[in-house]
Amino acid sequence: MNLKLSILLVAVLLIVGGVFLALRNGTDPVPEPRLWFYQMQVDSLAQVSVTHQGQTVEYSKKAGTFDWYIQGPGGTLVFQGLWGGKPLLLSGPKVSRVISDNLVDPGNFGLDPPQTSIMVTDKSGNVIEFHLGNLTPDTQDQYARLVGDDGLFTLTRDWGKVVNLLATDPPFLRLFQIDEGRMEYIAVSDEGQTITYIWMPQIGEWVIGASGGNPVSQQDWGDTATMLSGPLVDERIALDIVEPAKFGLEPPETRVLVGITNIPPIEFHIGNITEDRRHRYARVLGETELYLMPIDRAQRIIDLVANPPS
């Protein structure tokens, strides 16, 4: 090998080695994939607004507490059994795919106008607004974009479905929530009388009394089972009832026992009418919280004894 060829090979090796070291040392790094659509500290969330199918519902967190309220006249405390996990969900979803860094026609993806608009605000007043659009062709994901960002992303369809429910089915405060499909019987006692309603899967109807009883009048029964699978209340007025007898809850004026497949039944009590005559006191047996149930809803339950839907 002559001297000139040796010098040329050494030069080539030096160039190749230099490029390798430069890449290894990160002077020309490969961009990392985007993992998060956005991120916000879950403890810093203060307000959430969701608009879907023409309905807008706003939520706010009471300063210094973990309590979230549905905005409206007076504000309604959310039902924790359905709200739990939502702040974490809204602190930032993972990106399924980055479709484009330069979204040209958002209307093609259901983003102009959007199917869902969400605004998340932290306690410092910083606002993140984003939109959800059409499902992707494989129906597994949903197109999304951040306001102020030119990118087009996809998020999981299930994440979007949960967020949409915050507008179409808000987690209003209730005594409890069970799966209506697992209800087996409802027993209501008032003024010394008890009437039991039993679900008969063989005929797909509720009947009054024993399993051979008469079916309820569907017109009068309506959504009674749905109502009793998650009895709505307007307000929680105490975390620990001191004297339940003062509220007509010991002994209770009205008892309701709901039988559920494979788990113990739930019993709740309805007590006295409040001074403003807008509510009755209510509580779940074995729990200490005291609630206000709208008087018309309480009366519907009491009427299951006084005026059975037969």
C-alpha positions as CSV (number, residue, x, y, z in Angstrom):
1,M,0.0,0.0,0.0
2,N,1.5,3.3,-1.0
3,L,1.7,6.4,1.2
4,K,-1.0,8.4,-0.6
5,L,-3.5,5.6,-0.3
6,S,-2.7,5.1,3.4
7,I,-3.2,8.8,4.1
8,L,-6.6,8.8,2.2
9,L,-7.9,5.8,4.3
10,V,-6.9,7.4,7.6
11,A,-8.7,10.6,6.5
12,V,-11.9,8.6,5.6
13,L,-11.7,6.8,9.0
14,L,-11.4,10.1,10.8
15,I,-14.4,11.6,9.0
16,V,-16.6,8.5,9.7
17,G,-15.5,8.4,13.3
18,G,-16.2,12.0,13.7
19,V,-19.7,11.7,12.3
20,F,-20.3,8.7,14.6
21,L,-19.2,10.5,17.7
22,A,-21.2,13.6,16.8
23,L,-24.4,11.5,16.5
24,R,-23.5,9.6,19.6
25,N,-23.0,12.8,21.6
26,G,-26.3,14.1,20.5
27,T,-25.3,17.0,18.3
28,D,-28.0,15.9,15.8
29,P,-30.6,14.2,18.1
30,V,-33.5,12.2,16.7
31,P,-36.8,13.9,18.0
32,E,-38.6,12.0,20.7
33,P,-42.2,11.0,20.0
34,R,-44.8,13.1,21.8
35,L,-46.2,11.1,24.7
36,W,-48.8,13.5,26.2
37,F,-51.5,15.7,24.5
38,Y,-51.0,18.1,27.4
39,Q,-50.0,17.9,31.0
40,M,-51.2,19.7,34.1
41,Q,-50.6,18.9,37.8
42,V,-53.8,17.2,39.0
43,D,-53.7,19.1,42.3
44,S,-53.6,22.4,40.5
45,L,-56.9,21.8,38.5
46,A,-59.5,24.4,39.5
47,Q,-62.1,24.5,36.8
48,V,-63.4,22.3,33.9
49,S,-65.9,23.1,31.2
50,V,-67.2,20.5,28.8
51,T,-69.5,21.1,25.8
52,H,-70.9,18.2,23.8
53,Q,-74.1,17.8,21.8
54,G,-75.1,21.3,22.6
55,Q,-74.8,20.9,26.3
56,T,-72.3,22.7,28.5
57,V,-71.5,21.7,32.0
58,E,-68.9,23.5,34.2
59,Y,-67.2,22.1,37.3
60,S,-65.1,24.0,39.9
61,K,-63.1,22.9,42.8
62,K,-63.6,24.5,46.2
63,A,-60.4,26.2,47.3
64,G,-58.5,24.3,50.0
65,T,-60.6,21.2,49.7
66,F,-61.0,18.1,47.5
67,D,-64.6,18.9,46.8
68,W,-65.8,19.5,43.2
69,Y,-69.1,21.2,42.4
70,I,-71.3,21.3,39.3
71,Q,-71.9,24.9,38.5
72,G,-75.4,26.3,38.6
73,P,-77.7,28.0,41.1
74,G,-76.1,27.3,44.5
75,G,-73.7,24.7,43.0
76,T,-74.1,21.0,43.4
77,L,-71.5,18.7,45.0
78,V,-70.5,16.0,42.6
79,F,-71.1,12.3,43.5
80,Q,-67.7,11.0,44.3
81,G,-68.5,7.5,43.2
82,L,-68.9,8.8,39.6
83,W,-66.5,11.7,39.8
84,G,-63.5,9.8,41.2
85,G,-60.5,9.7,38.9
86,K,-61.9,12.5,36.6
87,P,-59.3,15.2,37.7
88,L,-56.5,12.7,37.0
89,L,-58.1,11.9,33.6
90,L,-58.3,15.6,32.8
91,S,-54.7,16.4,33.9
92,G,-53.6,15.1,30.5
93,P,-54.2,12.1,28.2
94,K,-51.5,10.2,26.4
95,V,-51.3,10.7,22.6
96,S,-52.1,7.7,20.5
97,R,-50.6,9.1,17.3
98,V,-49.3,12.4,16.0
99,I,-51.0,12.7,12.6
100,S,-49.6,16.1,11.4
101,D,-47.7,19.1,12.7
102,N,-49.6,21.3,10.4
103,L,-53.4,20.8,10.4
104,V,-54.7,22.4,7.2
105,D,-58.5,21.6,7.2
106,P,-59.8,20.8,10.7
107,G,-63.3,20.4,9.2
108,N,-62.2,17.1,7.6
109,F,-61.6,15.6,11.0
110,G,-64.7,16.9,12.8
111,L,-62.8,19.6,14.5
112,D,-64.4,22.7,12.9
113,P,-66.9,22.9,14.4
114,P,-65.7,20.4,17.0
115,Q,-67.8,17.6,18.4
116,T,-66.5,18.3,21.9
117,S,-64.9,21.4,23.4
118,I,-63.1,21.2,26.7
119,M,-61.4,23.9,28.8
120,V,-59.2,23.1,31.8
121,T,-58.1,25.8,34.1
122,D,-55.6,25.6,36.9
123,K,-55.6,27.6,40.2
124,S,-53.2,30.2,38.7
125,G,-55.6,30.9,35.9
126,N,-53.8,29.1,33.1
127,V,-56.2,27.7,30.6
128,I,-55.8,24.8,28.2
129,E,-58.6,24.4,25.6
130,F,-58.8,21.5,23.2
131,H,-61.3,19.9,20.8
132,L,-62.4,16.4,20.0
133,G,-63.5,15.4,16.5
134,N,-64.4,12.4,14.5
135,L,-63.4,8.8,15.2
136,T,-60.5,7.4,13.2
137,P,-61.3,4.9,10.4
138,D,-60.5,2.0,12.7
139,T,-62.9,3.6,15.3
140,Q,-60.4,3.0,18.1
141,D,-59.2,6.6,18.4
142,Q,-60.6,10.1,18.1
143,Y,-59.0,13.1,16.3
144,A,-58.0,16.0,18.6
145,R,-56.3,19.3,18.6
146,L,-55.1,21.9,21.1
147,V,-56.3,25.5,20.6
148,G,-53.1,27.4,19.7
149,D,-51.3,24.3,18.4
150,D,-51.2,23.4,14.7
151,G,-50.8,19.7,15.3
152,L,-53.4,17.0,14.6
153,F,-53.4,14.1,17.2
154,T,-55.5,11.1,18.1
155,L,-56.5,10.1,21.6
156,T,-58.2,6.9,22.6
157,R,-61.9,6.7,21.9
158,D,-62.6,5.5,25.5
159,W,-61.0,8.6,26.9
160,G,-63.2,10.8,24.8
161,K,-66.4,8.9,25.7
162,V,-65.7,9.5,29.5
163,V,-65.1,13.2,28.9
164,N,-68.3,13.5,26.8
165,L,-70.3,12.1,29.6
166,L,-69.3,15.0,31.8
167,A,-71.6,17.1,29.6
168,T,-74.4,14.6,28.8
169,D,-74.6,12.8,32.1
170,P,-73.1,14.9,34.9
171,P,-72.3,13.1,38.1
172,F,-75.0,14.8,40.2
173,L,-74.9,14.1,43.9
174,R,-76.8,11.0,45.0
175,L,-77.0,8.7,48.0
176,F,-75.4,5.8,46.1
177,Q,-75.1,4.4,42.6
178,I,-75.7,0.8,41.6
179,D,-76.1,-1.0,38.3
180,E,-79.9,-1.0,37.6
181,G,-79.5,-4.3,35.8
182,R,-78.5,-6.0,39.1
183,M,-81.5,-4.8,41.1
184,E,-83.6,-7.8,42.4
185,Y,-86.2,-6.2,44.6
186,I,-87.2,-2.9,46.2
187,A,-89.0,-2.9,49.6
188,V,-90.5,0.4,50.8
189,S,-91.9,0.8,54.3
190,D,-93.9,3.8,55.5
191,E,-96.4,4.3,58.3
192,G,-96.2,0.7,59.3
193,Q,-96.9,-0.7,55.9
194,T,-94.4,-2.4,53.5
195,I,-94.7,-3.1,49.8
196,T,-92.1,-5.1,47.9
197,Y,-91.5,-4.9,44.2
198,I,-89.6,-7.9,42.6
199,W,-87.9,-8.0,39.3
200,M,-89.0,-11.0,37.2
201,P,-86.4,-11.6,34.4
202,Q,-88.6,-14.3,33.0
203,I,-91.2,-11.8,31.9
204,G,-88.9,-8.7,31.9
205,E,-91.2,-6.8,34.4
206,W,-91.4,-5.6,38.0
207,V,-94.2,-7.2,40.0
208,I,-95.9,-6.2,43.2
209,G,-95.5,-8.6,46.2
210,A,-94.5,-12.2,45.8
211,S,-93.0,-13.6,42.6
212,G,-96.5,-14.5,41.4
213,G,-97.7,-10.9,42.0
214,N,-99.3,-8.6,39.4
215,P,-97.0,-6.6,37.1
216,V,-96.7,-2.9,37.9
217,S,-98.4,-0.4,35.6
218,Q,-95.6,0.6,33.2
219,Q,-97.2,4.0,32.8
220,D,-97.2,4.7,36.5
221,W,-93.9,2.9,37.2
222,G,-91.9,4.8,34.6
223,D,-88.3,5.3,35.6
224,T,-88.7,4.2,39.2
225,A,-86.1,1.5,39.0
226,T,-83.6,4.0,37.4
227,M,-84.4,6.6,40.1
228,L,-83.7,4.1,42.9
229,S,-80.5,2.8,41.4
230,G,-79.0,6.2,42.2
231,P,-81.3,8.4,44.3
232,L,-80.5,12.0,43.6
233,V,-80.1,14.5,46.4
234,D,-79.5,18.3,46.3
235,E,-77.0,18.8,49.1
236,R,-74.9,17.1,51.7
237,I,-75.4,19.1,54.9
238,A,-73.3,17.1,57.3
239,L,-70.5,14.6,57.3
240,D,-71.4,13.2,60.6
241,I,-75.0,13.1,61.9
242,V,-75.0,13.8,65.6
243,E,-78.7,13.3,66.5
244,P,-80.5,11.5,63.6
245,A,-83.7,11.5,65.6
246,K,-83.9,15.3,65.2
247,F,-84.2,14.7,61.4
248,G,-86.8,12.0,61.6
249,L,-84.2,9.4,60.8
250,E,-84.1,7.3,64.0
251,P,-86.4,5.7,63.7
252,P,-86.9,6.7,60.1
253,E,-90.2,7.8,58.7
254,T,-89.6,5.8,55.5
255,R,-87.3,2.9,54.8
256,V,-86.2,1.7,51.4
257,L,-84.3,-1.6,50.9
258,V,-82.8,-2.3,47.5
259,G,-81.7,-5.9,46.8
260,I,-78.8,-6.4,44.5
261,T,-77.4,-9.5,42.8
262,N,-74.3,-11.0,44.6
263,I,-73.9,-8.2,47.1
264,P,-75.6,-7.1,50.3
265,P,-78.7,-5.0,49.9
266,I,-78.6,-1.2,50.4
267,E,-80.9,0.5,52.8
268,F,-81.6,4.2,53.0
269,H,-84.0,6.3,55.1
270,I,-86.1,9.3,54.4
271,G,-86.9,11.6,57.4
272,N,-88.6,14.9,58.2
273,I,-89.5,17.7,55.9
274,T,-87.2,20.7,56.1
275,E,-88.4,24.0,57.5
276,D,-88.6,25.5,54.0
277,R,-90.6,22.5,52.9
278,R,-88.4,22.0,49.8
279,H,-86.6,18.8,51.0
280,R,-86.7,15.8,53.2
281,Y,-83.7,14.6,55.2
282,A,-82.1,11.4,54.0
283,R,-79.2,9.1,54.7
284,V,-77.8,5.6,53.9
285,L,-77.9,3.1,56.7
286,G,-74.4,2.5,58.0
287,E,-73.1,5.8,56.8
288,T,-72.9,9.1,58.7
289,E,-73.6,11.7,56.0
290,L,-76.8,13.7,56.1
291,Y,-78.4,14.8,52.8
292,L,-81.3,16.8,51.5
293,M,-83.6,15.1,49.0
294,P,-86.0,17.2,46.9
295,I,-89.5,16.7,48.4
296,D,-91.1,15.7,45.1
297,R,-88.5,12.9,44.6
298,A,-89.0,11.8,48.2
299,Q,-92.8,11.8,47.7
300,R,-92.4,9.6,44.6
301,I,-90.7,7.0,46.8
302,I,-93.3,7.3,49.6
303,D,-96.1,6.9,47.1
304,L,-94.8,3.4,46.3
305,V,-96.5,2.4,49.5
306,A,-99.4,4.9,49.6
307,N,-100.3,4.6,45.9
308,P,-98.7,1.4,44.3
309,P,-98.4,1.6,40.5
310,S,-100.8,-1.4,40.0
